[in-house]
Amino acid sequence: MPCIRIAAAGDLHADLRVRARIDDAFGHVDGAADVVLLAGDLTAHGEPHEMEVVVEACARLNVPVYSVLGNHDYHADKVDELTTILEQAGVVVLERSWETPSINGVTLGIAGTKGFVGGFPGSTLPDFGEPLLREVYAETGKDVAALDRALEEIDECPLRVVLLHYSPTMSTLVGEPESIWTYLGTNRLDGPIQKHRPDLVLHGHAHAGTFAGAIGTVPVYNVAVHVMRRDFFVFELDTDAPDGHGAHLEATV
């Protein structure tokens, strides 16, 4: 079966000052990948003119682009406008949703959502106490439920990827101060991943974290550009992988 090459990156933090770097980064993707996945924080402050920098770079690509948004993209409370800018440029924005594109004749299932905070064993936000904190817990619960549903919907796809902004595992947070792990993600997101066992999980957000981790036997990668120390990493997915998961590190761009 043909392989699928996925170019992934998160935390671009685009604005006018880094336009040349963004253009150059995306310019190297064409020909090196079959699909691009963006793991949120596309903009520096969530402003429309910052997102224009991203879509202008995406317009130069001849491959499909899928994205989730991140906390930076939410900062100016203009998510609907940013989403419209992306979608008008042909970028598919995933928020508690999924897509099943055909890439190289293979159906690739992509389950995507921003995710949210909540913490990990030893420091978790409980569903107890002040209403505002319980609202945070409930918001994360919506992401968990949506991720479970999305993975159910793509369960029959030969290759399956989860795209997040916040981390679902501590294994890719090592390097960040443990005191802030509660704000970098939550292991509540790992339930659907353990249940459905996708081939690959990608996230960003943790700038000082670790590149490679895992949830059980499922590989998880923190593709924040600060962690990768490069603009994109290319993963090759192959259904013939001997370990039952199709993710392989293939190349960098």
Secondary structure as GFF3:
##gff-version 3
##sequence-region A 1 253
A	DSSP	beta_strand	4	9	.	.	.	ID=ss1
A	DSSP	three_ten_helix	16	18	.	.	.	ID=ss2
A	DSSP	alpha_helix	19	27	.	.	.	ID=ss3
A	DSSP	beta_strand	35	39	.	.	.	ID=ss4
A	DSSP	alpha_helix	48	58	.	.	.	ID=ss5
A	DSSP	beta_strand	65	68	.	.	.	ID=ss6
A	DSSP	alpha_helix	71	74	.	.	.	ID=ss7
A	DSSP	alpha_helix	79	88	.	.	.	ID=ss8
A	DSSP	beta_strand	92	93	.	.	.	ID=ss9
A	DSSP	beta_strand	97	99	.	.	.	ID=ss10
A	DSSP	beta_strand	102	103	.	.	.	ID=ss11
A	DSSP	beta_strand	106	112	.	.	.	ID=ss12
A	DSSP	beta_strand	119	120	.	.	.	ID=ss13
A	DSSP	beta_strand	123	124	.	.	.	ID=ss14
A	DSSP	alpha_helix	131	153	.	.	.	ID=ss15
A	DSSP	beta_strand	159	163	.	.	.	ID=ss16
A	DSSP	three_ten_helix	170	172	.	.	.	ID=ss17
A	DSSP	three_ten_helix	178	183	.	.	.	ID=ss18
A	DSSP	three_ten_helix	187	189	.	.	.	ID=ss19
A	DSSP	alpha_helix	190	196	.	.	.	ID=ss20
A	DSSP	beta_strand	200	203	.	.	.	ID=ss21
A	DSSP	beta_strand	212	215	.	.	.	ID=ss22
A	DSSP	beta_strand	218	222	.	.	.	ID=ss23
A	DSSP	alpha_helix	225	228	.	.	.	ID=ss24
A	DSSP	beta_strand	233	237	.	.	.	ID=ss25
A	DSSP	beta_strand	247	252	.	.	.	ID=ss26
###
